[in-house]
């Protein structure tokens, strides 16, 4: 990753342009060609520096419900279970923890019934040992932004 990549990451992580041609606008601002910018972003995605580019929606305001889920999975099945869980569009975060409950993920869905369907499928089809369902009671949003480029 070079300084241009760092400037790209600094710029897009919390203030992505909301306009018809955002990459054109970003390329002008950052002083790189639009095609080069898009290629660099693709590489950053491929290399895992960027997980996704998309909006963060206040799910409660649009009538959705959410939960945090912890599952206990045998060590040899962690990747398979994580890959299975990630197939659901309702899952926004999925990560491994050093704990007996070693795979954690969040679900935002249109109803509690849909969350229950997903959890039933995860239980039946992925072979998890135990599931802890921790429904959201109150929403907390923490904004984090990293400065990568040299000043």
C-alpha positions in Angstrom: 0.0 0.0 0.0 1.5 3.3 -1.0 0.6 6.9 0.0 -2.0 7.2 -2.7 -3.8 4.1 -1.4 -3.7 5.6 2.1 -5.1 8.9 0.9 -7.9 7.0 -0.8 -8.7 5.1 2.4 -8.6 8.3 4.4 -11.0 10.0 2.1 -13.6 7.2 1.5 -13.9 5.7 5.0 -16.3 8.3 6.5 -17.2 10.8 3.8 -18.0 9.0 0.5 -19.4 11.5 -2.0 -23.1 11.2 -2.5 -23.4 12.3 -6.1 -24.1 10.9 -9.6 -20.4 10.2 -10.4 -18.6 9.8 -7.0 -15.4 8.2 -8.4 -15.0 11.0 -10.9 -15.3 13.6 -8.1 -12.9 11.6 -5.9 -10.3 11.2 -8.7 -10.3 15.0 -9.2 -9.9 15.6 -5.5 -7.1 13.1 -5.0 -5.3 13.9 -8.3 -5.5 10.4 -9.8 -7.4 9.3 -12.9 -10.8 7.8 -12.4 -9.9 4.4 -13.9 -6.7 4.3 -11.7 -8.8 5.2 -8.6 -11.3 2.4 -9.3 -8.5 -0.1 -9.9 -6.8 0.9 -6.7 -10.1 0.5 -4.8 -10.6 -2.9 -6.4 -7.1 -4.0 -5.3 -7.8 -2.7 -1.7 -11.0 -4.7 -1.7 -9.2 -7.8 -3.0 -6.4 -7.5 -0.4 -8.9 -7.1 2.4 -8.1 -3.4 3.3 -11.7 -2.5 2.4 -14.4 -4.9 3.4 -17.3 -3.1 1.6 -18.4 0.2 0.3 -22.0 1.0 1.2 -24.3 3.0 3.4 -24.8 2.5 7.1 -28.5 2.6 7.6 -30.3 3.2 10.9 -32.2 -0.1 10.7 -34.5 0.8 13.6 -35.7 4.0 11.8 -36.9 1.8 8.9 -38.6 -0.7 11.1 -35.9 -3.5 11.3 -34.8 -5.5 14.3 -31.4 -6.7 15.1 -29.4 -9.1 17.2 -25.9 -10.1 18.1 -25.3 -13.8 17.9 -22.5 -15.9 19.4 -22.0 -19.5 18.4 -19.8 -22.2 19.8 -18.1 -24.0 16.9 -15.3 -26.7 16.9 -12.0 -25.1 15.7 -11.9 -27.2 12.5 -15.4 -25.8 11.5 -14.9 -22.1 12.2 -14.3 -21.1 8.6 -17.1 -23.2 7.2 -19.6 -21.8 9.7 -18.4 -18.3 9.1 -18.7 -18.7 5.4 -22.2 -20.2 5.8 -23.4 -17.3 8.0 -22.0 -14.7 5.6 -24.2 -15.9 2.9 -27.2 -14.2 4.5 -27.7 -10.6 3.3 -29.1 -9.8 6.8 -25.6 -10.5 8.3 -23.5 -7.4 8.4 -20.6 -8.4 10.7 -19.1 -11.8 11.2 -15.9 -12.3 13.1 -13.9 -14.9 15.1 -13.2 -14.4 18.8 -10.8 -16.2 21.1 -13.4 -17.7 23.4 -15.6 -20.8 23.7 -18.2 -18.9 21.7 -15.8 -18.3 18.8 -17.9 -17.0 15.9 -20.0 -13.8 16.4 -22.2 -12.1 13.9 -24.9 -9.4 13.7 -28.3 -9.8 12.0 -30.6 -7.0 10.9 -33.9 -8.2 9.5 -37.4 -7.0 8.8 -38.8 -9.0 11.7 -38.0 -11.1 14.7 -39.5 -14.1 12.8 -36.9 -13.7 10.1 -34.1 -13.6 12.7 -35.5 -16.8 14.2 -35.6 -18.4 10.7 -31.9 -17.6 10.1 -30.9 -18.9 13.5 -32.8 -22.1 13.0 -31.1 -22.6 9.6 -27.7 -21.9 11.1 -28.3 -24.4 13.8 -29.7 -27.1 11.5 -27.4 -26.7 8.4 -24.1 -25.6 9.8 -23.7 -27.9 12.8 -23.0 -25.3 15.4 -22.8 -26.6 19.0 -24.5 -23.8 20.8 -26.1 -20.4 19.9 -26.5 -17.3 22.1 -29.0 -14.8 20.8 -28.5 -11.3 22.2 -31.3 -9.1 20.8 -30.7 -5.3 20.5 -32.5 -3.3 23.1 -30.9 0.1 22.4 -28.8 1.3 19.4 -25.3 2.6 20.0 -23.3 3.9 17.1 -19.6 4.5 17.5 -17.8 6.3 14.7 -14.2 5.3 14.1 -12.0 6.9 11.5 -8.3 6.1 10.9 -5.7 8.6 9.5 -3.3 6.6 7.3 -1.7 9.1 4.9 1.3 11.1 6.0 0.4 14.7 6.7 
